[in-house]
Amino acid sequence: MHGSEEQGYGLWLLVILNSAIFIIFAFSFTKPKSKTDWRSLGGFSAFILALFTEMYGFPLTIYFLSGWLSEKFPALNIFSHNNGHIWATLLETEIDPHFHPIHILSNILIVVGFVLLSSAWRVLHAAQSTGTLATTGLYSRVRHPQYLGFVAIMFGFLLMWPTILTIAMFPVLLYMYHRLALSEEKTIEKEFGQQFLDYKKRTPAYIPKWSELFNKEEVA
């Protein structure tokens, strides 16, 4: 943790490659078609690009905290990549940052997020193909599982590598996704009418009912 590892920034190729990988993954799992779809993917993409820019490119947050970090940890090479894992640094753990419980939890959240995106897209695509309302699979538990997937991925990365910019972006994106969800529901209500209103009445928007969370009858 406090060694003299090589500086881990200015690696712009890694910024581009990592950003492209996760944005392409999200694109492949969501298949955006409407303006709303592209806006949701765009917000996620901006978050990912800001994250990897600080993770491998220019460590704005580390520069901002450099005075305090240098005073608190005099022997710390604050510009090594390992020490950029700020939780491991602040908690002064000797565990490899990549195997730290916080990092493992972050990875779990990211994987869960992509699973949500993929599973929700399959149900939504099938419903759109037949001109019906998506109410099965994850859509039987919550009305907006894809947005939950995006939020889980972003929160996982935020937990793994918190930065000033991504911390500021996260609540803004939460609000944006909520507004997009409301806009989508108005459009769906016009198309499906009472059928959607009945579905809306029995199905929460984001947080599933605990009593039905592990009911497998409707989940594909």
MOVEN-V724699 format. One record per residue. N is the residue number from 1. RES is the residue in one letter. PHI is phi in radians with two decimals (999 if undefined). OMEGA is omega in degrees with one decimal (NA if undefined). D_LAST is the distance of its C-alpha to the last C-alpha in Angstrom with 2 decimals. Layout:
BEGIN
<<N;RES;PHI;OMEGA;D_LAST> <N;RES;PHI;OMEGA;D_LAST>>
END
This chain:
BEGIN
<<1;M;999;-173.4;44.99> <2;H;-1.94;-179.0;48.55> <3;G;-1.41;-176.6;49.67> <4;S;-1.97;179.0;50.83> <5;E;-1.06;178.8;47.79> <6;E;-1.14;177.9;48.10> <7;Q;-1.05;-173.0;47.08> <8;G;-1.91;-176.4;43.38> <9;Y;-2.21;-174.9;43.42> <10;G;1.33;-178.2;44.48> <11;L;-1.69;-170.8;41.88> <12;W;-1.21;175.8;40.85> <13;L;-1.12;177.3;39.35> <14;L;-1.17;176.1;36.80> <15;V;-1.02;-177.7;36.15> <16;I;-1.15;-176.4;35.43> <17;L;-1.13;-178.4;33.37> <18;N;-1.15;178.1;31.12> <19;S;-1.06;-178.7;30.66> <20;A;-1.09;-178.5;29.87> <21;I;-1.05;-175.5;27.31> <22;F;-1.28;177.2;25.20> <23;I;-1.21;177.8;25.71> <24;I;-1.16;175.3;24.78> <25;F;-1.00;-179.0;21.59> <26;A;-1.08;178.6;20.70> <27;F;-1.08;-177.1;21.83> <28;S;-1.19;-178.9;19.77> <29;F;-1.53;-175.7;16.52> <30;T;-2.00;179.4;17.43> <31;K;0.80;-175.6;19.58> <32;P;-1.04;179.0;21.86> <33;K;-2.21;-176.4;23.40> <34;S;-1.48;176.8;24.83> <35;K;-1.06;178.5;27.55> <36;T;-1.12;178.4;25.25> <37;D;-1.04;-178.3;22.87> <38;W;-1.19;178.0;25.98> <39;R;-1.17;178.9;27.37> <40;S;-1.15;177.0;24.36> <41;L;-1.19;179.5;24.48> <42;G;-1.11;177.7;28.26> <43;G;-1.09;177.4;28.33> <44;F;-1.08;-178.8;26.10> <45;S;-1.11;178.4;28.33> <46;A;-1.10;178.3;31.46> <47;F;-1.08;-178.0;30.29> <48;I;-1.10;-179.8;29.52> <49;L;-1.13;177.9;32.89> <50;A;-1.10;-179.4;34.77> <51;L;-1.09;-175.1;33.24> <52;F;-1.28;174.2;34.13> <53;T;-1.10;177.7;37.50> <54;E;-1.38;-177.2;38.44> <55;M;-1.24;-176.1;36.83> <56;Y;-2.22;-175.4;38.79> <57;G;-1.70;-177.3;41.06> <58;F;-2.09;-173.8;43.08> <59;P;-1.41;-177.2;42.54> <60;L;-0.99;-178.1;43.51> <61;T;-1.12;179.0;42.35> <62;I;-1.10;176.8;44.25> <63;Y;-1.07;-179.0;47.34> <64;F;-1.10;-177.8;47.03> <65;L;-1.67;-170.1;46.90> <66;S;-1.02;-179.2;49.30> <67;G;-1.08;-179.0;52.33> <68;W;-1.16;-179.7;50.68> <69;L;-1.13;-179.7;48.90> <70;S;-1.15;178.8;52.18> <71;E;-1.28;-177.1;54.03> <72;K;-1.33;-178.9;51.54> <73;F;-2.20;-173.9;50.92> <74;P;-1.01;-177.2;54.19> <75;A;-1.56;-173.7;53.27> <76;L;-1.42;170.3;49.83> <77;N;-1.51;-171.6;49.25> <78;I;-1.20;-177.8;47.05> <79;F;-1.78;170.9;46.44> <80;S;-1.48;-176.2;44.84> <81;H;-1.13;-178.6;41.14> <82;N;-1.04;-178.9;40.43> <83;N;-1.34;172.2;42.24> <84;G;-1.27;172.1;40.16> <85;H;-1.29;-164.4;37.44> <86;I;-1.10;179.6;39.04> <87;W;-1.14;179.9;37.42> <88;A;-1.09;178.9;38.71> <89;T;-1.19;-176.9;42.05> <90;L;-1.16;180.0;42.45> <91;L;-1.45;177.2;41.43> <92;E;0.92;179.4;43.92> <93;T;-1.53;176.9;41.68> <94;E;-1.63;178.5;42.68> <95;I;-1.24;173.0;39.10> <96;D;-0.95;-177.1;38.11> <97;P;-0.92;-178.5;36.30> <98;H;-1.28;178.4;33.42> <99;F;-1.99;178.2;32.87> <100;H;-1.20;179.9;33.55> <101;P;-0.92;178.9;31.01> <102;I;-1.15;178.9;30.65> <103;H;-1.17;178.3;29.93> <104;I;-1.12;176.8;27.34> <105;L;-1.05;178.0;25.60> <106;S;-1.04;179.8;25.79> <107;N;-1.09;178.5;24.13> <108;I;-1.09;179.6;21.25> <109;L;-1.08;-180.0;20.78> <110;I;-1.14;179.1;21.01> <111;V;-1.11;178.6;18.41> <112;V;-1.03;179.2;15.96> <113;G;-1.05;179.4;16.87> <114;F;-1.20;175.7;16.20> <115;V;-1.12;177.3;12.74> <116;L;-1.05;179.6;12.06> <117;L;-1.04;-176.9;13.80> <118;S;-1.14;-177.8;12.08> <119;S;-1.13;-179.6;8.40> <120;A;-1.16;-178.5;9.83> <121;W;-1.11;-179.5;11.98> <122;R;-1.06;179.8;9.66> <123;V;-1.18;-177.9;8.33> <124;L;-1.15;-179.9;12.01> <125;H;-1.09;179.3;13.55> <126;A;-1.09;179.9;12.00> <127;A;-1.17;179.9;13.19> <128;Q;-1.13;-179.1;16.47> <129;S;-1.15;-178.0;17.07> <130;T;-1.84;179.0;17.12> <131;G;1.19;-179.6;18.83> <132;T;-1.99;178.9;16.42> <133;L;-1.47;178.8;15.33> <134;A;-1.31;-178.9;12.01> <135;T;-2.36;-178.7;10.79> <136;T;-1.88;179.9;7.06> <137;G;1.01;179.2;4.49> <138;L;-1.10;179.5;7.55> <139;Y;-1.24;173.5;9.79> <140;S;-1.45;-179.7;9.59> <141;R;-1.77;179.2;11.24> <142;V;-2.46;-176.9;13.63> <143;R;-1.45;-175.2;15.10> <144;H;-2.34;-178.8;15.83> <145;P;-1.14;179.9;13.42> <146;Q;-1.18;177.5;15.19> <147;Y;-1.16;175.2;18.48> <148;L;-1.06;177.9;17.40> <149;G;-1.09;177.8;16.64> <150;F;-1.03;-178.0;20.13> <151;V;-1.14;179.4;21.74> <152;A;-1.08;179.3;20.38> <153;I;-1.12;-178.6;21.75> <154;M;-1.12;179.3;25.00> <155;F;-1.16;176.4;25.53> <156;G;-1.05;177.7;25.02> <157;F;-1.17;179.7;27.67> <158;L;-1.12;178.1;29.83> <159;L;-1.19;-178.5;29.87> <160;M;-1.20;-171.8;30.67> <161;W;-2.49;-177.2;33.44> <162;P;-1.19;177.0;34.54> <163;T;-2.33;179.6;36.98> <164;I;-1.02;-176.0;38.98> <165;L;-1.19;-177.8;37.38> <166;T;-1.24;175.2;33.71> <167;I;-1.12;178.1;34.40> <168;A;-1.25;-177.7;35.97> <169;M;-1.28;-171.0;33.22> <170;F;-1.00;179.0;30.28> <171;P;-1.13;177.1;31.10> <172;V;-1.12;179.3;32.06> <173;L;-1.21;175.3;28.69> <174;L;-1.01;179.0;26.94> <175;Y;-1.12;-179.9;29.11> <176;M;-1.08;179.6;28.49> <177;Y;-1.13;177.3;24.69> <178;H;-1.11;178.8;25.22> <179;R;-1.14;177.0;27.60> <180;L;-1.11;178.6;25.31> <181;A;-1.09;178.2;22.56> <182;L;-1.09;179.2;25.24> <183;S;-1.12;178.4;26.41> <184;E;-1.06;-176.8;23.02> <185;E;-1.14;176.7;22.65> <186;K;-1.11;178.8;26.12> <187;T;-1.14;-179.0;25.29> <188;I;-1.16;179.3;22.10> <189;E;-1.09;177.8;24.14> <190;K;-1.12;-176.6;26.78> <191;E;-1.42;-172.5;24.44> <192;F;-1.95;173.3;22.44> <193;G;1.01;-174.8;24.95> <194;Q;-1.07;178.4;24.40> <195;Q;-1.02;178.5;20.78> <196;F;-1.23;-179.9;20.08> <197;L;-1.08;176.5;22.58> <198;D;-1.14;177.5;20.90> <199;Y;-1.09;-179.9;17.51> <200;K;-1.08;-177.8;19.54> <201;K;-1.18;-175.8;21.33> <202;R;-1.69;-174.4;18.46> <203;T;-2.11;178.4;16.32> <204;P;-1.10;-179.1;18.07> <205;A;-1.27;-172.1;18.74> <206;Y;-2.28;-174.7;18.23> <207;I;-1.85;-177.3;18.35> <208;P;-1.15;176.0;15.72> <209;K;-1.21;-176.4;17.41> <210;W;-1.03;-177.2;18.18> <211;S;-1.13;-177.8;17.93> <212;E;-1.93;-172.1;14.23> <213;L;-1.07;-176.1;13.31> <214;F;-1.86;173.8;12.44> <215;N;-1.38;-173.1;11.16> <216;K;-1.58;-172.7;7.94> <217;E;-1.06;-174.1;8.19> <218;E;-1.83;-177.1;6.34> <219;V;-1.57;-179.2;3.80> <220;A;-1.47;NA;0.00>>
END
